[in-house]
Amino acid sequence: MKIITCAGYFGTGSSAVTDFFSEFSNCSSIGNYEVRFIHDPNGIRDLEYNIVENNNRHNTSHAIKNYKKYVKHLNGNIIRKRYRKYCGDKFLKLSDEYINNITELCCNSSWHFDLIDKGELFSLIDSIYNRICKLKNKNALTSLMLYTQEKGYFSAIDKDEFYYYTKKYINDVIECMDKTHSEYIMVDQLVPPSNLNQYLNYFDDIKVFVVDRDPRDVYLYSSIFYRSNVVPYKNIEEYCKWYEIIRRHRKREIFDKEKVYFLQFEDLIYKYEETTEKLMKFVGIDPQNHVSPKSIFDPSISIKNTNLKQKYPKYKKEMEYIENHLQEYLYNFPEQ
């Protein structure tokens, strides 16, 4: 399976890559739905840390149980279908098989984090119940309710075994989402832009596009159109610090240039022919399969969301502040 994916920093236009490769006859596409079960908190990367890198009697079990809860959330419901939209209930089945494969022992076991996870109401009821038990028998267990119903998951498998089952699991999930079974499949946000060398271990054949965008446009688009709380756009100083902090990893990480391509969103618009040729060459996809060019990603439409400071002069002070504090990230827009 040849996987193509994109990663961004929120609002950087990474979906343009998804749209572009969706125009190829030999590339399936899940669309712009973000498939994040590998790198989100409580995802597969957290499993690796707690099973392979820092295994102990407590955190391994806690990580596996957190992943089981996360999978249940991702599977969705009849209203918000999430992965159910693409896999039916097969995602749950595949996830259960994966957890069974990486777990060596499941047995009755509990600790105080299990009590915390069940919430304050359970903790209160358990305390009352335990007090009654202590009155009857001073040697009663400290959390009788928890002990009788909680399961623990234990594993100390090595890295190679973890990667073997993880690759199989990821491939099975993606194949489940792939309806046309083409030579390539485009999956949005399958990995993050940071710590990529770690995530590449989960794949046999993957190409990753990390997409960034001019900080002025990210700010203006967030302020005027998107208004998402992810971006601290209400305070320009906080915004600039936020923008720089989440990209600082690029100054210390060394990336696999055969698998990771850094793309400036604006180049895909202002240098469309040159840039798309580079993208196709990097992936190894035949340009002859680009059967519907500009039908999904049309640079003549996307250009309207670039160089926004010309359209919104009232943000002049904010633009000047960004230009002074984020100079290295600015895009050199052509004269218009």
C-alpha positions in Angstrom: 0.0 0.0 0.0 1.4 3.4 -1.0 0.3 6.0 1.4 0.3 9.8 0.8 -0.5 12.1 3.7 -0.2 15.7 4.7 0.5 17.5 8.0 0.0 21.1 9.0 0.0 23.5 11.9 -3.7 24.4 11.7 -4.9 26.7 9.0 -1.9 26.2 6.8 -3.7 24.8 3.9 -2.5 21.2 4.0 -5.8 20.0 2.6 -4.7 21.4 -0.7 -2.4 18.4 -1.0 -5.3 16.1 -0.3 -7.3 17.9 -2.9 -4.5 17.8 -5.5 -3.9 14.0 -5.2 -7.6 13.3 -5.2 -7.6 14.3 -8.9 -5.6 11.2 -9.9 -7.2 8.1 -11.3 -4.9 5.8 -9.5 -5.2 7.4 -6.0 -8.0 6.8 -3.6 -8.8 9.6 -1.2 -10.6 9.6 2.1 -11.1 13.4 1.6 -10.4 16.1 4.1 -11.5 14.0 7.1 -8.5 14.0 9.5 -7.4 10.4 10.5 -5.5 11.1 13.7 -5.6 7.9 15.7 -1.8 7.4 15.4 -0.6 10.7 16.9 -3.4 12.2 19.0 -3.0 12.0 22.8 -3.9 8.4 23.9 -3.1 7.3 20.3 -0.6 4.7 19.0 2.4 6.8 19.7 1.4 7.0 23.4 1.0 3.2 23.3 4.6 2.8 22.1 6.0 5.0 24.7 4.2 3.2 27.6 4.7 -0.4 26.2 8.1 -0.3 24.6 10.0 2.8 25.9 8.8 3.1 29.5 7.1 -0.1 30.5 6.1 -0.5 34.1 3.4 -2.2 36.1 1.0 0.7 35.9 1.4 3.0 32.9 1.3 0.3 30.3 -2.2 -0.8 31.5 -3.3 2.8 31.8 -2.2 3.5 28.2 -4.0 0.5 26.7 -7.2 1.3 28.6 -7.0 4.9 27.4 -6.5 3.7 23.8 -9.6 1.5 24.1 -11.6 4.5 25.3 -10.3 6.6 22.5 -11.1 4.0 19.9 -14.7 3.8 21.1 -14.9 7.6 20.8 -13.4 7.5 17.3 -15.9 4.9 16.1 -18.6 7.4 16.6 -22.4 6.9 16.9 -25.5 7.1 14.8 -25.4 10.9 14.8 -21.6 11.6 14.6 -20.4 8.7 12.6 -16.6 9.5 12.6 -14.7 6.3 11.6 -18.0 4.4 11.4 -18.7 6.4 8.2 -15.7 4.8 6.5 -15.4 1.4 8.2 -18.8 0.6 9.7 -18.1 -1.3 12.9 -15.0 -2.9 11.5 -12.7 -0.3 13.1 -13.7 -1.6 16.6 -13.1 -5.2 15.5 -9.6 -4.3 14.1 -8.8 -2.3 17.2 -9.7 -5.1 19.5 -7.5 -7.5 17.5 -4.7 -5.1 17.7 -5.0 -4.6 21.5 -5.1 -8.4 21.9 -2.0 -8.8 19.8 0.1 -6.3 21.8 -1.3 -7.4 25.2 0.4 -10.3 27.0 -1.8 -10.5 30.1 -5.3 -9.3 31.0 -6.4 -9.9 34.6 -8.1 -8.3 37.6 -5.9 -5.4 38.6 -6.4 -1.8 39.6 -4.7 1.2 41.0 -5.6 4.8 42.0 -5.7 6.1 38.5 -8.5 3.7 37.7 -10.4 5.4 40.5 -9.6 8.9 39.1 -10.7 7.8 35.6 -14.1 6.7 36.9 -14.8 10.2 38.2 -15.7 11.8 41.5 -19.2 10.3 41.8 -17.8 6.8 41.6 -15.0 7.7 44.1 -17.6 9.0 46.6 -19.8 6.0 46.3 -16.8 3.7 46.5 -15.6 5.6 49.7 -19.0 5.2 51.3 -19.2 1.5 50.4 -15.7 0.9 51.6 -16.4 2.6 54.9 -19.3 0.3 55.5 -17.1 -2.7 54.6 -14.5 -1.5 57.1 -17.1 -1.3 59.8 -17.9 -5.0 59.2 -14.3 -6.1 58.6 -11.3 -3.9 59.3 -9.2 -6.0 56.9 -11.4 -5.2 53.9 -9.8 -4.0 50.7 -9.3 -0.3 50.3 -11.4 -0.2 47.1 -13.5 -3.3 47.0 -15.8 -2.1 44.2 -12.9 -1.3 41.9 -11.0 -4.5 42.7 -13.9 -6.7 41.8 -14.6 -5.2 38.3 -11.4 -3.5 37.0 -9.1 -5.2 34.4 -5.4 -4.5 34.0 -3.5 -5.0 30.7 0.2 -5.9 30.8 2.8 -6.2 28.1 6.5 -5.9 27.6 6.8 -6.8 23.9 9.9 -5.5 22.1 10.0 -2.8 19.5 10.1 -5.0 16.5 7.0 -6.9 17.6 5.2 -3.7 18.4 6.0 -2.3 15.0 4.9 -5.5 13.3 1.4 -5.5 14.8 1.1 -1.7 14.5 1.9 -1.7 10.8 -0.6 -4.5 10.2 -3.3 -2.7 12.2 -2.8 0.7 10.4 -2.8 -1.0 7.0 -6.0 -2.9 7.9 -7.7 0.3 9.0 -6.7 2.2 5.9 -7.7 -0.6 3.6 -11.0 -0.6 5.3 -11.4 3.1 4.5 -10.2 2.6 0.9 -13.2 1.9 -1.2 -11.5 1.7 -4.6 -8.3 0.0 -3.7 -6.1 2.1 -6.0 -2.3 2.1 -6.3 -2.1 5.1 -3.9 -4.3 6.3 -1.1 -4.4 9.9 0.2 -5.1 10.2 3.9 -5.4 13.6 5.6 -3.3 14.3 8.8 -2.2 10.7 9.4 1.0 11.9 11.1 1.9 15.2 12.8 4.5 17.6 11.4 6.8 17.0 14.4 8.8 14.0 15.5 8.3 12.5 12.1 11.2 10.0 12.2 9.4 8.2 15.0 6.1 8.0 13.1 7.7 6.7 9.9 8.4 3.5 11.8 4.7 2.6 11.5 4.8 2.5 7.7 6.5 0.5 4.9 5.7 3.0 2.1 4.6 6.6 3.0 5.2 10.1 1.6 4.5 13.0 4.0 3.9 16.6 3.0 4.4 19.1 5.8 2.6 22.3 4.7 3.2 25.7 6.1 1.7 29.1 5.3 2.5 32.8 5.6 1.8 33.8 9.3 -0.1 37.0 8.1 -2.6 34.9 6.2 -3.0 32.4 9.0 -3.7 35.3 11.4 -6.1 37.1 9.1 -8.0 34.0 8.0 -8.4 33.0 11.7 -9.4 36.4 12.8 -11.9 37.2 10.0 -13.3 33.9 8.8 -12.5 30.8 10.9 -12.4 32.3 14.4 -11.2 29.0 15.9 -10.1 29.0 19.5 -7.1 26.9 18.4 -5.4 30.0 17.2 -4.9 32.8 19.8 -5.7 35.5 17.3 -7.3 37.9 19.8 -3.8 38.9 21.1 -1.2 39.6 18.4 1.8 39.0 20.8 0.4 35.6 21.9 -0.3 34.7 18.3 3.3 35.3 17.2 4.7 33.3 20.1 2.2 30.5 19.4 3.1 30.5 15.7 6.9 30.3 16.4 6.7 27.7 19.3 4.8 25.1 17.3 7.4 25.3 14.5 10.5 25.4 16.6 10.9 21.6 16.3 12.1 22.1 12.7 15.3 23.8 13.9 16.4 20.7 15.8 14.9 17.8 13.9 16.6 16.0 11.0 14.1 14.7 8.5 14.2 11.8 6.0 14.2 13.7 2.7 13.1 10.6 0.8 9.8 10.5 2.8 9.2 14.0 4.0 8.6 17.0 1.8 8.2 20.6 3.2 5.8 22.5 1.1 4.9 26.2 1.2 1.2 26.5 0.6 1.6 29.6 -1.5 3.9 27.8 -3.9 1.1 25.5 -4.9 -0.8 28.5 -6.0 1.7 31.0 -7.4 4.0 28.3 -8.8 1.4 25.7 -9.6 3.0 24.0 -12.6 6.5 23.9 -11.1 5.4 22.8 -7.7 2.9 20.1 -8.7 5.6 18.6 -11.0 7.8 18.3 -7.9 5.0 16.8 -5.8 4.4 14.1 -8.4 8.0 13.3 -8.8 8.5 13.0 -5.0 5.6 10.6 -4.7 6.5 8.7 -7.9 3.0 9.0 -9.3 2.6 9.1 -13.1 1.5 12.5 -14.3 -0.7 10.8 -17.0 -3.0 9.7 -14.1 -3.8 13.3 -13.3 -7.0 13.0 -15.1 -9.0 15.8 -13.5 -6.5 18.7 -13.0 -7.8 21.7 -11.0 -11.2 20.0 -10.6 -10.7 19.8 -6.8 -7.7 22.0 -6.1 -8.0 25.1 -8.3 -5.3 27.7 -7.7 -7.4 30.4 -9.3 -9.9 30.0 -6.4 -7.4 29.4 -3.6 -5.4 32.5 -4.5 -8.3 34.6 -3.2 -7.3 33.4 0.3 -3.7 34.6 0.0 -2.0 37.9 0.6 -5.0 39.0 2.6 -3.4 42.1 4.1 -4.1 43.9 0.8 -7.8 43.3 1.2 -7.9 44.2 4.9 -5.8 47.3 5.5 -7.4 47.9 8.9 -5.1 45.2 10.3 -2.0 47.2 9.4 -0.6 47.3 12.9 -1.0 43.6 13.4 0.6 42.9 10.0 3.6 45.1 11.0 4.0 43.3 14.3 4.0 39.9 12.5 6.5 41.1 9.9 8.8 42.3 12.7 8.5 39.2 14.8 8.1 36.3 12.3 10.2 37.5 9.5 11.8 34.2 8.7 8.3 32.7 8.0 7.0 35.4 5.6 6.2 34.4 2.0 7.5 36.7 -0.7 4.3 37.3 -2.6 4.7 38.4 -6.2 3.8 41.9 -7.2 0.1 42.3 -8.0 
